Amino acid sequence: MPCPAGKIVLSGGNRIRYESGTGNVGQAVVNSCPDVSTEAWIVNAKEILPTSNNWQLQAYAICASSD
């Protein structure tokens, strides 16, 4: 999740969203951290248990002026 131009990332996070009514179907976040430039928050997830259910990974970044 990139920050707007001229801002740096202070923090960030994520959540896994599931198809309605399916609940947790075996995914795990494997990485959630700032990138090396401190201009974005990086998140990766993977299926631990293969599933045909739909899921989404959402990421967010908290950014501020670098001044």
C-alpha positions in Angstrom: 0.0 0.0 0.0 1.9 3.1 -1.2 1.9 6.5 0.6 1.0 9.6 -1.3 4.0 11.6 -2.8 6.1 13.3 -0.2 4.9 11.1 2.7 6.5 8.2 4.6 4.9 5.2 6.1 4.7 5.2 9.9 2.8 2.0 10.4 0.4 -0.3 8.6 -1.6 -3.4 8.8 -3.9 -5.9 7.1 -6.9 -8.2 7.3 -8.1 -11.2 5.5 -11.7 -11.0 4.4 -13.7 -14.2 3.6 -16.7 -15.0 1.5 -19.9 -14.5 3.5 -20.6 -17.4 5.8 -17.3 -19.3 5.1 -15.2 -18.1 8.1 -11.5 -18.7 8.3 -10.6 -21.2 5.6 -6.9 -21.6 6.2 -5.0 -18.4 5.1 -2.0 -16.9 6.9 -0.3 -13.5 6.6 3.3 -14.2 6.1 4.7 -10.7 5.8 3.5 -7.3 7.0 6.1 -4.5 7.1 7.3 -1.3 5.6 9.3 -1.5 2.4 12.9 -0.5 2.4 12.1 3.0 1.0 9.6 3.6 3.9 7.2 4.8 1.3 4.8 1.8 1.4 3.5 -1.0 3.5 4.0 -4.5 2.1 1.7 -7.4 3.0 1.7 -11.0 1.7 -0.6 -13.9 2.5 -0.9 -17.5 1.4 -3.3 -20.4 1.7 -2.2 -22.9 4.4 -5.1 -25.2 3.5 -6.1 -25.2 -0.2 -9.7 -24.0 -0.6 -12.1 -23.2 -3.4 -13.7 -20.4 -1.2 -12.9 -16.8 -2.1 -10.9 -14.6 0.2 -9.2 -11.2 -0.1 -6.1 -9.7 1.5 -6.6 -6.0 2.4 -3.6 -3.8 3.4 -3.5 -0.3 4.8 -0.7 2.2 5.5 -0.5 5.1 8.0 1.5 7.9 6.3 2.7 11.3 7.4 4.7 14.2 5.9 8.4 13.5 5.8 9.2 17.1 6.9 
